[in-house]
Amino acid sequence: MKRIILDITSLSNLLRKRRLPHGVPRVALAYLKHYFDDMHILFRVRGRSIILSRHHSEKVARLLLAWELGSFLKLIRLLVRGALSPSGLDPKCHYFVIKLDYKGFKYPRYLATITRNHFNMLAVLHDLIPLLNPEFCTPASTLQFKNHLSRMLEHAQGIVTISDATYHQLHRHVQKEGALCPPVVSAPLAPGLANALSPGEPLVTSPYFIILSTIGPRKNHLLLLRVFQRLLERHGRHTPKLVIIGKRSAPCPSTLALLDKKGPLKDVILEAQASDAELANYLHYARALLFPTFAEGYGLPLVEAFSFGVPVIASDLPVFRDIAGNIPDYLDPLDGLGWMQAIEDYTPEHSARRQAQLERLASFRVPAWQDHFTKVDSFMDELLAKRKQESAGKTALID
């Protein structure tokens, strides 16, 4: 029998920082929800792994799925009580530890726990950006990622990539490095934001465009800020607004200087984080999502915008074409004039260019979590069957 162990350490750290879940944390919550009825919680304390019983795991999962920002101390109490109780693992079951982030790979004790207990590790690989686009990362973070990936390739029984583009990039990387690689499957993600949320009255009453991402050089906010400066010079008070939702991340002094100084861009709406209801509102009424990024492993904001029926103007990246085909309006992330023209074209209420994309968008099938987990569950079954077959072969040789 197959059972799931979910490492929730990163989720608990996010709750400790009183942040709302977006991106990878949303994916972790989707896994918690899907495997809720039959999983154990794992959390790490300085490299030591603690696995909770089903009873305590269910309580922790309920608290995390509710995601109340003031509930971290309650979570700690649950984890402590769970740590003092037997985990109740069944020796007859085959356990998969699902790793949704890269943290933990640096701890030998963590990896030793997985090996010693004969757990199967299933690692989710979100992208290879630190290797393929090191110009957007610090040397230290690139080296750290290399080490994490090396340990993932060594210790995981299987790897899940979240896009076909990352799947092919990983295979090219291991071929180039001459590295061994466990079996890999591509399972695209579904939106983490429920499109059934009622948008309510618009938070912004004039035409606006939105970008959803952390603020860093790779995300290319600087291009948009320069474009909106030019638009303000050209259109004055008739310029559409720009809504930026995302916390400050990697150093980008030019971008932050434009955001911080008083001046033409003083009306840019900047939200470090937003609730699901606020995100739904901002997306629903936007003229388009702007996505001028230089590199992505998937591009969840694109899928979330499409799930709300909102057009997307995006960088021309292979991963976006894998996900969305020819539906978005694609532009070079360095083509400032092209982005300015697209924003001008999309702003009018009866925009022909926007309407053309809405017609293309009608054919888009929003990815479903059930499709993702069907692939993941089938993949784990295949890995388990392979492991049993290998074990049977070893037994036959001994006999």
N, C-alpha and C positions, 0 to 999 in steps of 0.2 A: 504494500500500500504506500502511496505517495503522500507526503505531508510537507507543508511549507513553513519555513522559518524566515521571518522578515526582520531585517536590521533597521530599527527605527531611530538610531542614534542621531542622525542629521535632522530628522523631524523634531526630536526633543530639543535639540540645540536651537532650532528656529523658533520654537515656542518660547524658549528661555529668553530670546532676544525680542519677543513680542512683535514678531513680523507675520504678515499674512502670507499664506503659501501661494507661490507662483512658480511656473517652470517645473524643475525637477521635483520639488516638494509636492506639487499637485499630482505628479505621476506616482509618487510614493503613497499618497492618500488613495489614489485609484486602486493600487495594489492592496492596500489595507482593506478597502471596501470589498474587493472581489474575493479575497481569500479569508474574509472575516470568520466564516463558519468553521474553518479547518486549518488554523495556523497558530504558530507560536511566535511570540515577540522576542527578539534579541536586541540587547543594547550593550554598548561598550563603555567601560570605565577604565581609562588609561591602558587600553589594550586588552584588558580582561573582558571576556564575553560572558554575559549572564542571560540565560534563556528562561523565560517565564512559562508557567503552566498555562494550559488552555484557559482556565478560569481567570487568571490574572491578565493574560494576553487580551482576552475579550474586553476587560475593563479598560485597559490602556488604549486599545483600538477605538472604543467608543469615545473616550475623552479626546483623542487626536482627531477623529472624524468630526467632532463637534467644533473643534478649533476655537476655543475661547481664549483670548489673549492673556487673561489673568489666571489661567489654570495651571501654570507650570509647577507651582508648589504641590498642587494636587497630584500632578503627574509623577513628581519625585516620590511622594508618599506611596503611590501605587507601585512604582518600580522597586522601592526598598522592600515593601511587603512581599512583592513577587520574588525578589532576589533571595529572601529568607525561606521561601517555600520550595519544595521539590518541583522540578520542571515537568515531571510526568511524561518524559519522552518514551515512546514505545520502541523497544529494541527490534520489533518485527517490521517496523516501518522504514521506508527510505525517505530521508529528509533532504530537501533542497533549501539551502540558504540563498535567498535572493538578495543580491547586492545592487542597489539602485544608485549608489554614488561611489566615488573612488576612495573615500576615507575608510581607514581601517586596514588598507593593504600595507601600510608602513609598520604595522604591529606584528612581529613574529608570533606573539602569543595568540593573537586573533586567528591567524592562519593555521597555527598549530592546533587550536581547538577544533577547527573545521576538519582538519586531516585526522586528528586523533579519534574523533567521533564518527569517521567515515561519512560525513555529510557531503552532499553534492553541492558545489557552488555554481549558481547561475548568475552571471554578471551582466548588467545592462550597460552598454557602451553608448554614450550620447553623442560623442563626436571625437574627432582626432585633431581638433583645431590647434592645440599647443604644438603638435608635430608638423602640421601642414601650413599653419599660419603663425609661426613663432613671433612674427613682428608685432602681434597683438598681445603677447604674453611676456612676463618677466622671465629672464633666464632661469631663475629659481623655480618658477611654476612649470616651465617647460621640462626641466630636469625631473621635477617631482612627478609630472604626468608620465614621463618615460618610465620611471620606476614603477608607478602604479600599473601601467599597461603591461610591463614585463611580468609583474606578479600575477596580474589577471590572466595572462596567457599561460602562465605556469600552473596556477592553482584552480582555475575555473574548469568545470566539466563542460560548460557551454556558455556561449555569449549571445546576447540579444542586442542587435543594433536597432535603433529607432527609425532608420531610413535605409532605403536601398543604396543611397549615395555613400553613407557611412559603411555599409556592408562591403561595398566594392573597394572603398579606401582602405579598410582594414586588411582585406586580402592582398591588395597591392603592397601595403606596408610590410606584412609578414613575409611576402615573397622577396621583397627588396632586402630585408634584414636576415633572411634565411632562418626565421624563427618558426618554432612549432606553434600551431594554433588549434584550439579545441573546435568542435563543431559550432557553426554560427548560423543564426536565423535572423531575418529582418522582420520586424513587427512594428509598423508605424503606430504612432500614438493617436489617441482621440482627443478632442477638446477637453480641457479641464474645467471649462466654464459652461454651465448649463444654459442652453439657449432658450429654455422655457422661462427664465427669469423675466419678470415684468419690467420693462424699461422705465416706466413711470414718466414723469415730466422731465424734459431735457435739462441737464445740469448746465449746459451751454446753449444759449438761445440763438446765437449767430452761427453761420457756417464754420466748420472746423475740421481739421485733420488730426489723426491720432497716431502716436508711435508707442508701442508697448515693448519696453526692454530696459535692462539696466543701462546706465549711462557710462559708456566706455568707448575707447577709440574704434574697436571693431564694429560697433553698432552705427557709427557714422552720423551721430546727431549733429556734428559740426556742419556737415553739408546742408542739412535742413535749416539750421539756424542762419547760415549765410543766405540760403534761398529766401527765407522769410524776411530777412533784412532787405533784400532787393525787392520783394513783393510789396513791402511797406513803403519803399521809396516810390514804387510805381502806382500803387492803388490807395495808399493812405488808409483812412478809416474803413474802406471797403475790403481790406485784406482779410482773408479767412484767418481764424485763430489756429494755433498749434497747441495740442494737448500732449504732454509728455508724461507717461506713467512708468516709473522705474526709479530704483534707488541708485545713488552714485556708486560706481564700482571701481574699475581700473582708473589710474590717473589719466586725465585728459584736460590739461590746464586751459587750453584755448576754448574748449566747449564750456567748461565751468565758468570761465571768465565772462563769456557772453551771457550765461544764465544768471550770474550773480550781479552783474552791473545793471544799474538803472539806465534805461535808454530805450531805443526803438523796440526791443524785445521784452519790454516790461509786462506785456499782456500775455506772454506765453504762460499757459497753465501747466504747472509742474506738480505732480503728485508722486511722492516717494513710494507710496503704496496705496492701493484702493481695495475696497471690499468687492465681493462678487457682484453685488447690486450696483455699485458705482461703475465697475468695469462694464457690466452689461449696458448700463445707460450710456456711457461714453462711446462704446462700440456701436450701439444701435443707431445713434443719430449722426455718426461721423460721415463725412463725404467719402472718406476712404481711409484705410490703414496705410501708413507709410512705413516701408521696411527697407531702408537703404543700406543694409548691412553688407559687410565685406565677406563674411563667411558664417555658415550655420551648419549645425548637425541635423536639424530638422526644420524648425520654424513654426512652433506652436501658435504664435500670434496670427500667422496667416490662416491656419485652420480654424482658429477661434473666430476670426473676422468672417470667414466664409460661412461658419455655422450660424452667424447672425445675419447673413445675406448682405454683408458689407464688402464693397470692392476693395482690392488691394493694389497698390503701386509698389513694386518690389524690385530689388536688385536681380539681375539675370543670373541666378545661380542654378547649377544642375539639380540640387536638392529641391528647390522650389518647383522646377519643371516636373520632377518626379511626382511631387505631391499634387500640383495644381494644373499641370499641362499648360495650355496656352490661355488660361482664363485671366490671370492678372495682366496688368500693363507692366512689362519689364523694362528696366532702364539700367544703364551702367552706373555703378555707385559713385563714379567720379563726374558724371554728366550733370553738372549743376543746372545748365540751361534746360536740359531735358526734363529734370525734376520740376523746375519752375513752370515750364509750359504745361506739364501734366496737372499740376496743382491748379493752375489757372483754368484749364479745361474742365476740371472736375468740380469747380466751385459753384457755377450757376445751378439754379434749381432744376432747370431742364437741360442738363449737360448731355449732349449726344455721346460723348466719349464714355462717360460714366454709365449711361444707359446701355451702351454696347457691351460693357463688361457684365452688367447685371444680367443681360440675356445669355452670355456665356456661362455665368455663374449658375444658372438654372440647371445645368447638366452636372454640377459637382455633387458627388456623393460624400457626405461628411463621414470621416472614419468613425467607427464605433469601438468602444472599449471591448465589446464582446468579440469582435474580430481580432483585436490585439491579443486577448487572453486565450482565444481558441488556438492561435499560433503558438503562444508561449506554453500552454498546457500540452499541446501535441508534441512540441519540441522536448519538453521534460520527459514525456512518456518514451520518446525515441531514445533519449539519452539513458534512461533507466533500463530499457530493453537491451541497449548496447552493453551497458555495464554488467547486466546479468549474464549476457552471452559471453562476455570476456571472462567473467568469474567461473562460468561453467566450463569454459575451455581450459582454464588453469587447473580446475579440479580434475578434469579428464587427464591432463598431462601428469598430475601427481599420481593418479590411480595407475 
